[in-house]
């Protein structure tokens, strides 16, 4: 990546953008992981 930051504002904007992207991807991933961990198989009914 050949990103050249000419000012502090460019750097801060870039890091904030990456942070929001990672948070946006991380939240659904954590929700899916939580549902995976807490999900249980239903018992087979034997009548």
MOPAC internal coordinates of N, CA, C and O (Angstrom, degrees):
PM7 1SCF
backbone

  N    0.0000 0     0.00 0     0.00 0    0    0    0
  C    1.4386 1     0.00 0     0.00 0    1    0    0
  C    1.5267 1   108.40 1     0.00 0    2    1    0
  O    1.2310 1   121.42 1   -59.99 1    3    2    1
  N    1.2977 1   114.89 1   120.01 1    3    2    1
  C    1.4591 1   119.80 1  -178.74 1    5    3    2
  C    1.5165 1   110.43 1  -102.73 1    6    5    3
  O    1.2310 1   121.04 1  -123.31 1    7    6    5
  N    1.3365 1   115.62 1    56.69 1    7    6    5
  C    1.4511 1   119.24 1   177.46 1    9    7    6
  C    1.5176 1   109.26 1   -83.23 1   10    9    7
  O    1.2310 1   121.07 1   -55.53 1   11   10    9
  N    1.3007 1   115.55 1   124.47 1   11   10    9
  C    1.4588 1   120.99 1   176.91 1   13   11   10
  C    1.5192 1   107.01 1  -110.59 1   14   13   11
  O    1.2310 1   120.97 1   -57.23 1   15   14   13
  N    1.3223 1   115.76 1   122.77 1   15   14   13
  C    1.4455 1   120.82 1   179.53 1   17   15   14
  C    1.5229 1   108.09 1   -99.43 1   18   17   15
  O    1.2310 1   121.03 1   -62.78 1   19   18   17
  N    1.3127 1   115.64 1   117.22 1   19   18   17
  C    1.4537 1   119.98 1  -177.42 1   21   19   18
  C    1.5250 1   112.25 1   -90.70 1   22   21   19
  O    1.2310 1   121.09 1   166.58 1   23   22   21
  N    1.3285 1   115.52 1   -13.42 1   23   22   21
  C    1.4564 1   117.99 1   178.64 1   25   23   22
  C    1.5222 1   109.02 1  -150.43 1   26   25   23
  O    1.2310 1   121.42 1   -13.13 1   27   26   25
  N    1.2983 1   114.88 1   166.87 1   27   26   25
  C    1.4527 1   120.16 1   177.25 1   29   27   26
  C    1.5208 1   110.85 1   -64.85 1   30   29   27
  O    1.2310 1   120.65 1   145.90 1   31   30   29
  N    1.3252 1   116.37 1   -34.10 1   31   30   29
  C    1.4631 1   120.33 1   179.05 1   33   31   30
  C    1.5291 1   111.14 1   -62.13 1   34   33   31
  O    1.2310 1   119.93 1   138.29 1   35   34   33
  N    1.3299 1   117.73 1   -41.71 1   35   34   33
  C    1.4714 1   120.98 1   176.93 1   37   35   34
  C    1.5287 1   111.30 1   -61.87 1   38   37   35
  O    1.2310 1   120.88 1   136.84 1   39   38   37
  N    1.3211 1   115.93 1   -43.16 1   39   38   37
  C    1.4545 1   120.64 1  -179.95 1   41   39   38
  C    1.5278 1   110.96 1   -64.29 1   42   41   39
  O    1.2310 1   119.97 1   134.14 1   43   42   41
  N    1.3204 1   117.66 1   -45.86 1   43   42   41
  C    1.4587 1   121.59 1  -178.80 1   45   43   42
  C    1.5281 1   111.23 1   -64.69 1   46   45   43
  O    1.2310 1   120.21 1   140.22 1   47   46   45
  N    1.3245 1   117.21 1   -39.78 1   47   46   45
  C    1.4562 1   120.79 1   178.02 1   49   47   46
  C    1.5275 1   110.88 1   -63.97 1   50   49   47
  O    1.2310 1   120.56 1   138.54 1   51   50   49
  N    1.3128 1   116.53 1   -41.46 1   51   50   49
  C    1.4610 1   121.24 1   179.72 1   53   51   50
  C    1.5292 1   111.09 1   -65.27 1   54   53   51
  O    1.2310 1   120.06 1   134.12 1   55   54   53
  N    1.3264 1   117.49 1   -45.88 1   55   54   53
  C    1.4579 1   120.12 1  -178.79 1   57   55   54
  C    1.5267 1   111.18 1   -68.70 1   58   57   55
  O    1.2310 1   119.85 1   143.73 1   59   58   57
  N    1.3265 1   117.90 1   -36.27 1   59   58   57
  C    1.4606 1   120.18 1   178.13 1   61   59   58
  C    1.5256 1   110.32 1   -66.85 1   62   61   59
  O    1.2310 1   120.16 1   140.75 1   63   62   61
  N    1.3224 1   117.29 1   -39.25 1   63   62   61
  C    1.4597 1   121.23 1   177.98 1   65   63   62
  C    1.5272 1   110.86 1   -62.40 1   66   65   63
  O    1.2310 1   120.40 1   134.27 1   67   66   65
  N    1.3219 1   116.84 1   -45.73 1   67   66   65
  C    1.4643 1   120.06 1   178.55 1   69   67   66
  C    1.5193 1   111.64 1   -64.23 1   70   69   67
  O    1.2310 1   120.35 1   142.96 1   71   70   69
  N    1.3204 1   116.94 1   -37.04 1   71   70   69
  C    1.4614 1   120.57 1   178.71 1   73   71   70
  C    1.5145 1   111.18 1   -63.42 1   74   73   71
  O    1.2310 1   120.19 1   134.50 1   75   74   73
  N    1.3193 1   117.24 1   -45.50 1   75   74   73
  C    1.4607 1   120.21 1   179.78 1   77   75   74
  C    1.5280 1   111.89 1   -66.49 1   78   77   75
  O    1.2310 1   119.95 1   143.84 1   79   78   77
  N    1.3101 1   117.70 1   -36.16 1   79   78   77
  C    1.4649 1   120.45 1   177.14 1   81   79   78
  C    1.5248 1   110.32 1   -65.23 1   82   81   79
  O    1.2310 1   120.21 1   134.71 1   83   82   81
  N    1.3294 1   117.20 1   -45.29 1   83   82   81
  C    1.4589 1   120.34 1   179.32 1   85   83   82
  C    1.5294 1   111.70 1   -65.28 1   86   85   83
  O    1.2310 1   120.14 1   141.72 1   87   86   85
  N    1.3258 1   117.33 1   -38.28 1   87   86   85
  C    1.4594 1   119.69 1   177.06 1   89   87   86
  C    1.5175 1   110.55 1   -66.90 1   90   89   87
  O    1.2310 1   120.15 1   141.38 1   91   90   89
  N    1.3256 1   117.31 1   -38.62 1   91   90   89
  C    1.4551 1   121.08 1   179.03 1   93   91   90
  C    1.5209 1   112.22 1   -65.94 1   94   93   91
  O    1.2310 1   119.94 1   147.45 1   95   94   93
  N    1.3192 1   117.72 1   -32.55 1   95   94   93
  C    1.4608 1   120.98 1   177.10 1   97   95   94
  C    1.5194 1   111.85 1   -83.25 1   98   97   95
  O    1.2310 1   120.64 1   147.92 1   99   98   97
  N    1.3074 1   116.38 1   -32.08 1   99   98   97
  C    1.4593 1   120.73 1  -176.57 1  101   99   98
  C    1.5109 1   113.66 1   -73.69 1  102  101   99
  O    1.2310 1   119.91 1   144.47 1  103  102  101
  N    1.3182 1   117.78 1   -35.53 1  103  102  101
  C    1.4601 1   120.42 1  -177.86 1  105  103  102
  C    1.5300 1   112.35 1   -64.15 1  106  105  103
  O    1.2310 1   118.60 1   130.72 1  107  106  105
  N    1.3458 1   120.27 1   -49.28 1  107  106  105
  C    1.4755 1   118.22 1   175.80 1  109  107  106
  C    1.5303 1   112.70 1   -64.71 1  110  109  107
  O    1.2310 1   120.27 1   148.03 1  111  110  109
  N    1.3221 1   117.09 1   -31.97 1  111  110  109
  C    1.4649 1   119.61 1   178.47 1  113  111  110
  C    1.5261 1   110.48 1   -66.32 1  114  113  111
  O    1.2310 1   120.33 1   137.69 1  115  114  113
  N    1.3383 1   116.97 1   -42.31 1  115  114  113
  C    1.4577 1   120.05 1   178.38 1  117  115  114
  C    1.5268 1   111.23 1   -67.39 1  118  117  115
  O    1.2310 1   119.99 1   142.64 1  119  118  117
  N    1.3228 1   117.62 1   -37.36 1  119  118  117
  C    1.4601 1   121.15 1   177.10 1  121  119  118
  C    1.5266 1   110.83 1   -64.17 1  122  121  119
  O    1.2310 1   120.45 1   135.37 1  123  122  121
  N    1.3279 1   116.75 1   -44.63 1  123  122  121
  C    1.4640 1   120.09 1   177.16 1  125  123  122
  C    1.5132 1   112.40 1   -62.70 1  126  125  123
  O    1.2310 1   120.25 1   139.33 1  127  126  125
  N    1.3236 1   117.12 1   -40.67 1  127  126  125
  C    1.4650 1   121.41 1   178.25 1  129  127  126
  C    1.5273 1   110.21 1   -64.38 1  130  129  127
  O    1.2310 1   119.98 1   138.06 1  131  130  129
  N    1.3425 1   117.65 1   -41.94 1  131  130  129
  C    1.4571 1   121.16 1   179.06 1  133  131  130
  C    1.5383 1   110.85 1   -63.50 1  134  133  131
  O    1.2310 1   120.43 1   136.99 1  135  134  133
  N    1.3153 1   116.78 1   -43.01 1  135  134  133
  C    1.4602 1   119.72 1   178.69 1  137  135  134
  C    1.5265 1   111.13 1   -65.55 1  138  137  135
  O    1.2310 1   120.46 1   144.50 1  139  138  137
  N    1.3215 1   116.72 1   -35.50 1  139  138  137
  C    1.4562 1   120.94 1   176.88 1  141  139  138
  C    1.5267 1   110.81 1   -64.95 1  142  141  139
  O    1.2310 1   120.39 1   137.58 1  143  142  141
  N    1.3316 1   116.87 1   -42.42 1  143  142  141
  C    1.4603 1   120.11 1  -177.91 1  145  143  142
  C    1.5222 1   112.62 1   -71.87 1  146  145  143
  O    1.2310 1   120.12 1   144.32 1  147  146  145
  N    1.3127 1   117.37 1   -35.68 1  147  146  145
  C    1.4606 1   119.94 1  -175.28 1  149  147  146
  C    1.5236 1   112.76 1   -91.75 1  150  149  147
  O    1.2310 1   119.48 1   169.09 1  151  150  149
  N    1.3209 1   118.59 1   -10.91 1  151  150  149
  C    1.4645 1   120.58 1   179.36 1  153  151  150
  C    1.5088 1   110.68 1   -71.77 1  154  153  151
  O    1.2310 1   121.36 1   -36.43 1  155  154  153
  N    1.3182 1   114.99 1   143.57 1  155  154  153
  C    1.4595 1   119.69 1  -179.56 1  157  155  154
  C    1.5173 1   109.03 1  -130.19 1  158  157  155
  O    1.2310 1   121.73 1   -30.77 1  159  158  157
  N    1.3093 1   114.29 1   149.23 1  159  158  157
  C    1.4561 1   119.61 1   175.15 1  161  159  158
  C    1.5308 1   107.94 1   -76.88 1  162  161  159
  O    1.2310 1   121.34 1   -40.09 1  163  162  161
  N    1.3099 1   115.05 1   139.91 1  163  162  161
  C    1.4584 1   119.16 1   177.04 1  165  163  162
  C    1.5294 1   109.02 1   -76.43 1  166  165  163
  O    1.2310 1   121.81 1   -35.87 1  167  166  165
  N    1.3226 1   114.14 1   144.13 1  167  166  165
  C    1.4532 1   118.79 1  -179.92 1  169  167  166
  C    1.5229 1   109.53 1   -70.26 1  170  169  167
  O    1.2310 1   121.01 1   -35.16 1  171  170  169
  N    1.3184 1   115.68 1   144.84 1  171  170  169
  C    1.4518 1   121.01 1   176.95 1  173  171  170
  C    1.5240 1   108.59 1   -77.14 1  174  173  171
  O    1.2310 1   120.49 1   -53.63 1  175  174  173
  N    1.3128 1   116.67 1   126.37 1  175  174  173
  C    1.4641 1   120.04 1  -179.12 1  177  175  174
  C    1.5296 1   109.26 1   -79.84 1  178  177  175
  O    1.2310 1   121.36 1   -49.48 1  179  178  177
  N    1.2983 1   115.00 1   130.52 1  179  178  177
  C    1.4641 1   120.56 1   178.57 1  181  179  178
  C    1.5182 1   107.29 1  -117.04 1  182  181  179
  O    1.2310 1   120.89 1   -76.24 1  183  182  181
  N    1.3053 1   115.90 1   103.76 1  183  182  181
  C    1.4664 1   120.37 1  -179.03 1  185  183  182
  C    1.4976 1   110.14 1   -98.87 1  186  185  183
  O    1.2310 1   120.10 1   180.00 1  187  186  185

